[in-house]
Each structure stands twice: as structure tokens, then as C-alpha cells.
Amino acid sequence: LPVEVYAFIGSSPIRQYAEAWDVDLIAKRSADAIDVAVKNGLEVCYVTEDTTRSRPDVLTTLFRTAIDHGASRLCLSDTVGHATPDGVRNLIQFTRNVVAGTGRTDVGIDWHGHNDRGLALENAIWALEFGADRVHATALGIGERVGNAQMELVLLNMKLLGQLDRDLTKLLKYCETVAEAVKWQIPINYPLVGRDAFRTATGVHAAAIIKSMKRGDAWLADRIYSGVPAGMFGREQEICIGFMSGASNVNYWLEKRGLRSD
């Protein structure tokens, strides 16, 4: 299998201060590491850790050094979840300009984001919109501190945006397998894979879904009160009974289980 090296080093002023590094030292260590990989025929993605809190002049020096020594990708890292979507746009545009200034047209841009401000998913989607070639994500967003962009939700949104043409009906199984492996309980209200993601107990909502089902219109039933079509991702709409339910909920629930409603 092909191996791609991710060579990373901290680049922000706060990291430089903590480590007593200067830019020349960071650039030299970066160049030395990239040289080892390139000389051994390996593709290199150069990662400036804490990119979103780094100075433009420092990033320019490091990016140019990495590209000059043969790196084929640059990874922009929001290591502590600092960025907002506007910052993502500015950073990617800045990076594209630096790459263009080197005369290289084959250098890709990665985006790696954390969720400390609850913006990892949004930033990942905007990163693609603003010109990143690849974004990073993890199953259920599991990662350092509060985690990373959620892989299944990145895929879900790309599918609904018409940017992804592949079968995603196994996403639920994917998430359940990971949760079981790491002994992590999926919150009941978690989008797409949470227990309640497609459960409806409110009478008005349920009645509309049930009417669509009785018309034999599965497409309509899956969308009339759901912005995410359950069937597209291997799930189905569920009608439940709660304190806001009406007779249609009760009758449907009984019929679904082969019980008489009279």
C-alpha cells in the first residue's frame, strides 16, 4: 500500500515561546524531516500544527521551505479549535496564494480541524467550499479533548449537497462498530446515528408522515418532517407515542406491531 508521510511541527507564537524555538530552527527541522521521506520515495504532507494561530510571515517561510524540499501537500491545522468559517476562508486563500507564488501547481491543501468551539463540522464543510482538496475527520468526531470533525456528518452533508455519489447506507454500522470498540455511548440526540435521530412523537408531524406512508409515497414520508432522508443512510422514520401524540400515532404504532386499534 502507498504510504504518505505527515511531517508536523508546531508553528504558532505560543508554541515557539513554550519550546524556546525560533523560525529558523522550525524551518531546518522541517526541511530535514521532509528530505528523509522524499529521498526514500515517499509522498509528504507538511503539517504546521496550530496553523490558525500562526503568523502569516512564519507560515510563508515554512510553506515555501516545505515545498522547496519536495512536500506535495500542506495541511492547515486548527489544532485547538480556534478558527471560525471566515478564518478558514482567509487561511486557505492565503495558502493558495503562497503556493501560487512558488510556481507549483501540484501542491494540495488539507484541512484538519478540532471542535473546541463546536465548529469543526462547519469549518470542514467550508474548507472544501473555499478550496481545500481534502479534509480530515474521525468517526463520531472522537479525538483530542472534544474531538474533531465527525466523519459520518461530513459524508452526510457532502451527500446532501450533491458532492458525493456513493452508497452511505452503512454509516450507522460504521459508527456503532467504532462506538463499541472504544466503549463510547452515542448520545440519543446525535444526528444521523442517535437513537432519536428519526423518531417522531409529535402528533402533527407523525400524522403527516403516516399519511404519506399510506399513500405509498416513501420518498415523501422520508422528507416531509426530516431534512435528512433516513433511507438514504440505512435508517427509517419511526413513529412513537409521547405526551404530544395523537390518535394517529397510537393507531399506527399498534398496526405496525400487528395489534388491533379498536
Buried (B, 14 or more C-beta within 10 A) or exposed (E): EEEEBBBBBBBBEEBBEEEEBEBEEBBEEBBEBBEEBBEEEBBBBBBBBBBBBBEEEBBBBBBBBBBEBBBBBBBBBBBBBBBBBEBBBBBBEBBBEBBEEEEEEEBBBBBBBBBBBEBBBBBBBBBBBBEBEBBBBBBBBBBEEBBBBBBBBBBBBBBBEEEEEEEBEEBBEBBEEBBEEEEEEBEEEBBBBBEEBBBBBBBEBBBBBBBBBEEEEBEBBBBBBBEBBBBBBBBEBBBBBEEEBEEBBBBBBBEEEEEEEE
